[in-house]
């Protein structure tokens, strides 16, 4: 395969201007180009009619408009749409369009696969290959915007991968989504399993984004079994970092909490979770387990167990919500994104349905 052309998507307006520096109208043309790429989600240079034809020809010779191709597109019975994408190789990953009555959101990936090894998550079964570039990250949003009839106003970094392991490219992507696409930082959410140094670094950036911690148990012995990251940064340390993030940014933090039957859904854990979060501006988002065959034998708790857990938190003054579950029938719900990905350190057999990509 010949070396791919660099992508225009992923470049800031300043970088676009630098690429056109030999032109006397570089400032104007870079602004027009950025408008087409990011605000209009335009993928075809031929449709950028306000750019001179000779400039469009020159751009086509040296650049790709964006790096992604769609390998598969599935639509759920509840309106959720999932794309399996790649950049010309077999390293596939997923992104999801989530239409709601009052807004349209999307869930995007930050890595090809995931190295974190959480025992309940399908993504980790396929292993890990690499970080995504800013163009590959923002390109997912633009692909989803092109298939949405409404403006995609909210972005969650809750797809494949651990965003804070791709810290530099994550920051570039957040700024592109804000500065070039025009999204509010307050509509951008980053989810992490709890990388303490990066959480503290992100606090210093003073970006008014939402930060969500995948906690899933307030008890180290249980979280150790579920999430290998807890051996390095246990509950007290990671929750402390999240509280520091809240103090530094003034933003309410989110605690994502997966309810697994007879594992994380006990009253004891609800009481302890309430204790450690008491007094911190936060919301606990409960997520009943979406079935994934991870080999661990996990099951979804009964509705009454979920109500009991939620009631314990609410009674103790904790702001608690329950995840609106979408896309089950196309494996697009929380914890189910796998992208048919088979990377390094995969813990499952190669998929017989992996698409052959040209």
C-alpha positions in Angstrom: 0.0 0.0 0.0 1.4 3.4 -1.0 1.8 5.9 1.8 -1.4 7.7 2.5 -1.7 11.4 1.8 -2.0 13.6 4.9 -5.5 14.5 5.9 -7.0 18.1 5.9 -9.4 17.0 8.7 -7.3 17.1 11.9 -5.5 20.4 10.9 -6.3 23.6 12.8 -7.1 26.7 10.9 -3.5 27.9 11.6 -2.1 24.7 10.2 -4.3 25.0 7.1 -3.0 28.5 6.6 0.6 27.3 7.0 -0.1 24.6 4.3 -1.3 27.5 2.0 1.5 29.9 3.0 2.8 30.3 -0.6 -0.5 31.9 -1.6 -1.1 35.6 -1.0 -4.8 34.8 -0.1 -3.8 32.0 2.4 -5.6 33.6 5.3 -8.9 33.9 3.4 -8.6 30.4 1.8 -7.7 28.7 5.1 -10.8 30.2 6.7 -13.0 29.1 3.8 -11.5 25.6 3.9 -12.0 25.2 7.6 -15.6 26.3 7.3 -16.2 23.6 4.7 -14.3 20.9 6.6 -15.6 21.4 10.1 -18.8 23.5 10.2 -20.3 22.0 7.0 -18.7 18.5 7.3 -18.0 18.6 3.6 -15.9 15.7 2.3 -15.7 16.5 -1.4 -13.4 19.3 -2.6 -15.7 19.6 -5.7 -18.4 21.0 -3.5 -16.2 23.8 -2.1 -17.2 26.1 -4.9 -15.9 29.3 -3.4 -12.3 27.9 -3.6 -10.6 28.5 -6.9 -10.4 25.3 -9.1 -6.7 25.4 -9.2 -6.5 25.4 -5.4 -8.9 22.5 -5.2 -6.8 20.6 -7.7 -3.6 21.4 -5.7 -5.2 20.2 -2.5 -6.5 17.0 -4.1 -2.9 16.3 -5.3 -1.3 16.6 -1.9 -4.0 15.9 0.7 -6.9 13.6 1.5 -9.9 15.5 2.7 -10.4 13.2 5.7 -8.7 10.0 6.7 -11.7 7.7 7.3 -13.7 5.2 5.2 -16.8 3.4 6.3 -16.6 -0.4 6.4 -20.1 -1.0 7.8 -23.1 1.0 8.8 -25.8 -0.5 11.0 -29.1 1.1 12.3 -30.8 0.1 15.5 -34.6 -0.2 15.9 -34.4 2.7 18.3 -32.7 5.0 15.7 -29.1 4.6 16.9 -26.6 4.3 14.0 -23.2 2.7 14.3 -20.3 3.0 11.9 -17.4 0.7 11.6 -14.5 2.8 10.2 -10.9 2.5 9.2 -8.2 4.6 7.4 -7.4 2.1 4.6 -6.2 -0.8 6.7 -7.7 -3.5 8.8 -7.5 -1.5 12.0 -11.2 -0.9 12.4 -13.0 0.9 15.2 -16.5 2.2 15.9 -18.5 5.4 16.5 -22.2 5.8 17.3 -24.8 8.4 16.5 -27.4 8.8 19.3 -30.4 10.9 18.4 -32.6 12.1 21.3 -35.8 14.2 21.3 -34.0 17.3 22.5 -30.5 16.8 21.0 -28.2 14.6 18.9 -25.2 13.1 20.6 -22.4 10.9 19.3 -19.9 8.5 21.0 -16.5 8.3 19.4 -13.3 6.3 19.9 -9.9 7.5 20.8 -7.8 4.3 20.2 -7.9 1.2 18.0 -8.9 -1.3 20.6 -8.0 -0.7 24.2 -5.1 -1.9 26.5 -6.9 -1.4 29.8 -8.2 -4.9 30.1 -11.4 -4.2 32.1 -13.2 -7.6 32.7 -16.7 -6.4 31.7 -15.9 -4.6 28.4 -16.0 -6.1 24.8 -13.5 -3.6 23.5 -10.6 -5.0 25.6 -11.2 -8.5 24.2 -9.8 -7.4 20.9 -6.5 -6.1 22.3 -4.9 -2.8 21.3 -3.1 -1.5 18.3 -2.5 2.2 18.4 -3.7 5.7 19.3 -6.0 7.5 16.8 -4.8 10.8 15.3 -6.7 14.0 15.8 -8.0 13.6 12.2 -9.2 10.1 12.9 -10.9 11.3 16.1 -12.7 14.4 14.7 -13.3 12.5 11.4 -15.7 10.2 13.3 -17.8 13.2 14.4 -17.9 14.5 10.8 -18.9 11.2 9.4 -21.8 10.9 11.9 -22.8 14.6 11.2 -23.1 13.8 7.5 -25.7 11.0 8.2 -27.6 13.0 10.8 -30.5 15.2 9.7 -30.0 17.4 12.8 -26.9 19.1 14.2 -24.8 16.8 16.4 -24.4 19.0 19.4 -22.9 16.6 22.0 -19.8 14.4 21.9 -18.8 11.7 24.4 -15.4 10.1 24.3 -16.8 6.8 25.5 -16.1 4.6 22.4 -13.1 2.3 22.0 -10.0 3.1 24.0 -8.9 5.1 27.0 -8.9 8.8 26.0 -6.3 9.9 28.6 -3.8 7.4 27.2 -3.9 9.4 24.0 -3.6 12.7 25.9 -2.0 14.9 23.3 -4.3 14.0 20.5 -7.3 14.2 22.8 -6.5 17.8 23.6 -6.1 18.7 19.9 -9.4 17.0 19.2 -11.2 18.8 21.9 -10.0 22.1 20.7 -10.8 21.3 17.1 -14.4 20.4 18.1 -14.7 23.7 20.0 -12.7 26.1 17.8 -13.4 24.8 14.3 -16.6 22.7 14.5 -18.2 25.2 16.9 -19.3 22.9 19.7 -19.5 24.1 23.3 -16.9 22.7 25.6 -19.8 22.0 28.0 -21.2 19.6 25.5 -18.0 17.5 25.4 -17.5 14.6 27.8 -14.3 12.6 28.3 -14.6 9.2 30.1 -11.6 7.6 31.8 -10.9 4.5 33.9 -8.9 6.7 36.2 -5.3 7.7 35.1 -4.4 10.0 38.0 -1.5 11.9 36.4 -3.5 12.7 33.3 -6.6 13.7 35.3 -4.5 16.2 37.2 -2.9 17.5 34.0 -6.3 17.9 32.4 -7.4 20.0 35.4 -4.6 22.4 34.7 -5.9 22.9 31.1 -9.0 24.6 32.5 -11.2 23.3 29.7 -14.8 23.4 30.9 -15.6 19.9 29.6 -17.3 17.1 31.5 -15.0 14.5 33.0 -16.5 11.1 33.8 -14.8 8.4 35.9 -15.6 4.7 35.3 -15.5 3.7 38.9 -17.8 0.7 39.1 -17.0 -0.2 42.7 -15.9 1.9 45.7 -14.2 -1.1 47.2 -10.6 -1.8 46.1 -10.8 -5.6 46.4 -13.7 -5.7 44.0 -12.4 -2.9 41.6 -9.0 -4.7 41.5 -10.8 -7.8 40.1 -12.7 -5.8 37.5 -10.2 -3.1 36.4 -6.4 -3.7 36.4 -5.8 0.0 36.6 -7.0 0.0 40.2 -3.8 -1.8 41.2 -1.8 1.3 40.3 -4.3 4.0 41.3 -6.7 2.7 43.9 -10.1 4.1 44.7 -9.1 6.7 47.2 -6.4 8.1 44.9 -8.5 8.2 41.8 -11.5 9.7 43.5 -9.2 12.3 45.1 -7.9 13.2 41.6 -11.5 13.6 40.3 -12.3 15.9 43.3 -9.2 18.0 42.5 -10.4 18.2 38.9 -13.8 19.5 40.2 -12.2 22.1 42.4 -9.9 23.3 39.7 -12.5 23.6 37.0 -15.7 24.2 38.9 -17.3 21.5 36.8 -19.5 18.8 38.3 -17.9 15.4 37.8 -19.7 12.2 36.7 -19.2 8.8 38.3 -20.1 6.1 35.9 -21.1 3.0 37.8 -21.7 -0.4 36.2 -24.2 -2.6 38.1 -23.2 -6.3 37.7 -25.4 -8.8 39.5 -23.9 -9.9 42.8 -20.6 -8.2 42.0 -21.1 -4.4 42.1 -24.8 -4.0 43.0 -24.7 -4.7 46.7 -26.1 -2.3 49.3 -22.7 -2.2 51.1 -21.2 -0.7 47.9 -24.0 1.8 47.5 -23.5 3.0 51.1 -19.7 3.3 50.6 -20.1 5.1 47.3 -22.4 7.7 48.9 -19.9 8.2 51.7 -16.9 8.9 49.4 -18.9 11.2 47.1 -20.8 13.1 49.9 -20.3 16.9 49.5 -18.7 16.8 46.1 -20.6 18.4 43.1 -21.2 15.3 41.1 -23.7 12.9 39.5 -23.6 9.1 39.8 -24.7 7.5 36.5 -25.9 3.9 37.0 -25.5 1.6 34.1 -27.1 -1.9 34.4 -24.7 -4.4 32.7 -25.1 -4.8 29.0 -24.5 -8.5 28.3 -21.1 -9.2 26.7 -19.5 -12.6 26.6 -16.3 -11.8 28.3 -15.9 -15.3 29.8 -16.5 -13.9 33.3 -20.1 -15.0 33.7 -21.4 -11.6 34.5 -25.1 -10.9 34.5 -27.5 -7.9 34.6 -29.1 -7.3 38.0 -32.9 -7.4 38.4 -34.7 -4.1 38.2 -35.5 -4.2 41.9 -31.8 -4.5 42.8 -31.1 -1.4 40.6 -34.0 0.5 42.3 -32.6 -0.4 45.7 -29.1 0.7 44.9 -30.3 4.0 43.4 -32.6 4.6 46.4 -29.7 4.2 48.9 -27.7 6.9 47.0 -30.7 9.2 46.7 -31.6 8.9 50.4 -28.0 10.0 51.3 -28.2 13.1 49.1 -26.3 11.8 46.1 -27.4 13.1 42.7 -28.1 9.8 40.8 -29.3 9.1 37.3 -29.7 5.9 35.2 -28.2 5.6 31.8 -30.7 5.7 28.9 -29.9 2.5 27.1 -29.8 2.6 23.3 -28.6 0.4 20.5 -28.6 -3.0 22.1 -29.7 -4.8 19.0 -26.6 -3.6 17.1 -24.2 -4.0 20.0 -23.8 -0.2 20.3 -24.6 0.1 24.0 -22.1 0.9 26.8 -19.4 -1.8 27.0 -20.4 -3.5 23.8 -18.3 -1.6 21.2 -15.8 -4.1 19.8 -15.4 -2.9 16.2 -14.7 -6.5 15.2 -11.2 -5.5 16.1 -8.4 -8.1 16.4 -5.3 -6.3 17.7 -2.2 -7.1 19.7 -2.9 -9.0 22.9 -6.4 -10.0 21.8 -8.2 -12.3 24.2 -10.7 -13.7 21.7 -10.5 -15.8 18.6 -10.3 -14.0 15.2 -13.7 -13.0 14.0 -15.0 -14.8 10.9 -17.1 -11.7 10.0 -14.2 -9.2 9.9 -14.8 -7.3 6.7 -12.1 -7.5 4.0 -11.1 -3.9 3.3 -9.7 -2.8 0.0 
